[in-house]
Amino acid sequence: MTFQGYLDTIKAKTGKGPEDFQAMADAKGFSVDGRLKPEVKAGQIVEWLRDEFELGHGHAMAIYALLSGKKKPGD
């Protein structure tokens, strides 16, 4: 599955897009302006998304890649 495919599936399941997850991560203190703080680890993001949205590991890691700047929508 492509990165965009992961984002599309996440949106279908949660109703939330990349901008929504960036804003929520900011609100939770994981990020600033949609970019992860250096001290935030992937496991923290995976746990948050599993608990709050029932996302699996691969889909949660796609959001981590988005927040960490490793990927962007359309990749």
C-alpha positions as CSV (number, residue, x, y, z in Angstrom):
1,M,0.0,0.0,0.0
2,T,1.3,3.5,-0.8
3,F,1.6,6.2,1.8
4,Q,-1.3,8.0,0.3
5,G,-3.3,4.7,0.4
6,Y,-2.7,4.6,4.1
7,L,-3.9,8.2,4.5
8,D,-7.0,7.4,2.5
9,T,-7.8,4.4,4.6
10,I,-7.3,6.3,7.8
11,K,-9.6,9.1,6.6
12,A,-12.3,6.5,5.6
13,K,-12.0,4.9,9.1
14,T,-11.7,8.0,11.3
15,G,-13.1,10.8,9.2
16,K,-9.9,12.7,9.9
17,G,-7.3,13.8,7.4
18,P,-3.6,14.7,7.7
19,E,-4.3,18.3,8.9
20,D,-6.7,16.9,11.6
21,F,-4.0,14.6,13.0
22,Q,-1.4,17.4,12.9
23,A,-3.8,19.7,14.9
24,M,-4.6,16.9,17.4
25,A,-0.9,16.1,17.9
26,D,-0.3,19.8,18.6
27,A,-3.2,19.8,21.1
28,K,-1.9,16.7,22.8
29,G,1.6,18.3,23.1
30,F,3.3,15.8,20.8
31,S,4.1,18.4,18.2
32,V,4.3,22.1,17.4
33,D,2.8,23.4,14.1
34,G,2.2,19.8,13.0
35,R,5.8,18.7,13.5
36,L,6.8,16.2,16.2
37,K,8.9,17.4,19.1
38,P,12.3,15.6,19.1
39,E,11.6,13.8,22.3
40,V,8.4,12.2,21.1
41,K,8.9,8.5,20.1
42,A,7.0,6.5,17.5
43,G,5.6,4.2,20.3
44,Q,3.8,7.2,21.9
45,I,2.1,8.0,18.6
46,V,1.2,4.4,17.9
47,E,-0.3,4.0,21.4
48,W,-2.3,7.2,21.1
49,L,-3.7,6.3,17.7
50,R,-4.4,2.7,18.8
51,D,-6.3,3.8,21.9
52,E,-8.2,6.7,20.5
53,F,-8.9,5.6,16.9
54,E,-8.3,1.8,16.9
55,L,-5.6,2.2,14.2
56,G,-3.3,-0.7,13.6
57,H,0.5,-0.4,13.8
58,G,1.0,0.2,10.0
59,H,-1.6,3.0,9.8
60,A,-0.3,4.6,13.0
61,M,3.2,4.6,11.7
62,A,1.9,6.4,8.6
63,I,0.7,9.2,10.8
64,Y,4.0,9.1,12.6
65,A,5.8,9.5,9.3
66,L,3.5,12.4,8.5
67,L,4.2,14.1,11.8
68,S,7.9,13.5,11.7
69,G,8.2,15.0,8.2
70,K,9.4,11.8,6.6
71,K,6.4,11.7,4.4
72,K,3.8,14.1,3.1
73,P,0.3,13.7,1.6
74,G,0.7,12.6,-2.0
75,D,3.8,10.5,-1.4
